[in-house]
Amino acid sequence: MSETVVIKRVVDEAYDTKSFFFDLDADVRPGQFLMVWIPGCDEIPMSVSSVDGREKSITVKAIGPATRRLHEFEAGDRLGIRGPFGNGFDLSSGNVLIVGGGVGTAAVMPAVAATGADVIIAARSDRDVILKEVAERHSKNVWIATDDGSMGFHGNAVQLMREKVSQHDYDCVIACGPEVMLYFTYKACEELGLDCQLSLERYMKCGAGVCGCCVMDDQRICRDGPVFRREQIARLSDFGRGRRDACGRFVSFR
Ligand SMILES: Cc1cc2nc3c(=O)[nH]c(=O)nc-3n(C[C@H](O)[C@H](O)[C@H](O)COP(=O)(O)OP(=O)(O)OC[C@H]3O[C@@H](n4cnc5c(N)ncnc54)[C@H](O)[C@@H]3O)c2cc1C
């Protein structure tokens, strides 16, 4: 599906992150994403960060040309939308712990809203924590971790996740965030014998499984993912190792 939407409102989430709300007549499952066309600039993948009937939002961290341009958009401006794409999270996995790191927190928020499950929001510092109030509207237990200790637990998402898993009885961890966080989440879940569903990020052009830009082994991240379970991730040889850039060149994380 492809349509033009009008931005209804823009909300500042942090010094570098804004949410854009618009009406979109589409059923979106938690964990799915949209291809967002920024007129005159680029088309980029963005997770849906909230669903309220027709109203949807995306939450965008300004890091490069397209996301900075999008940050200049205001209520009344138009965006092109294709999607939703991807598989989304399976929310029938029992008692889940949901973990969002950085702007990856946006991608897990619809799962938080749908389940009211316990949530960890991790960020570099208190300035970088996003969507805390949104999570608190849906969940009784919202725990914050910051690398510098300026808010909540002093440490990273995986350290706090290990602590909470030892104190509670979870069946599955759902997570989205930087790949280093997802890699150590995966390792911890493997060690603890805990199921996980991780939302991965790769360079995407079409979003619909055609162009092949986001292929990892035999999986297209856009179409077969972006959410993968532990046993699938075990077979993705580039996971935690590196990614392909816009030209298809392999760029190592290490
Ligand atoms: C499924 C998915 C969901 C995402 N959800 C969010 C979200 O909710 N909020 C958010 O802020 N960001 C999200 N991103 C990342 C976002 O798409 C990039 O930050 C954005 O494309 C950067 O574009 P730029 O021109 O501003 O920066 P650039 O300087 O062009 O790129 C900065 C980084 O973003 C990556 N990037 C650039 N273009 C793309 C592309 N077409 N596909 C994938 N990665 C790209 C680059 O490889 C580079 O690592 C998501 C990415 C994917 C794949």
The ligand as an ORCA input file, in Angstrom:
! r2SCAN-3c Opt
* xyz 0 1
  C      13.352     -1.799      9.800
  C      13.975     -0.498     10.239
  C      13.316      0.292     11.152
  C      13.880      1.506     11.574
  N      13.198      2.256     12.487
  C      13.704      3.432     12.891
  C      13.001      4.232     13.832
  O      11.930      3.869     14.340
  N      13.544      5.429     14.171
  C      14.732      5.861     13.651
  O      15.159      6.981     13.989
  N      15.421      5.115     12.768
  C      14.943      3.923     12.375
  N      15.640      3.172     11.453
  C      16.918      3.664     10.945
  C      16.673      4.718      9.876
  O      16.083      4.137      8.737
  C      18.014      5.391      9.507
  O      18.458      6.088     10.647
  C      17.842      6.375      8.376
  O      17.568      5.692      7.177
  C      19.104      7.208      8.247
  O      19.033      7.993      7.079
  P      19.837      9.369      7.000
  O      19.848      9.831      5.583
  O      19.312     10.333      8.006
  O      21.282      8.978      7.491
  P      22.534      8.380      6.692
  O      23.710      9.195      7.096
  O      22.219      8.197      5.238
  O      22.653      6.942      7.343
  C      22.948      6.779      8.731
  C      22.795      5.309      9.077
  O      21.469      4.868      8.732
  C      21.545      3.792      7.803
  N      20.571      3.973      6.720
  C      20.521      4.956      5.813
  N      19.553      4.744      4.914
  C      19.010      3.556      5.264
  C      18.014      2.723      4.677
  N      17.385      3.037      3.552
  N      17.730      1.539      5.300
  C      18.346      1.180      6.438
  N      19.320      1.909      7.022
  C      19.645      3.066      6.420
  C      22.928      3.859      7.189
  O      23.348      2.578      6.756
  C      23.763      4.396      8.318
  O      24.150      3.351      9.178
  C      15.120      1.936     11.034
  C      15.794      1.129     10.113
  C      15.238     -0.074      9.720
  C      15.965     -0.927      8.729
*
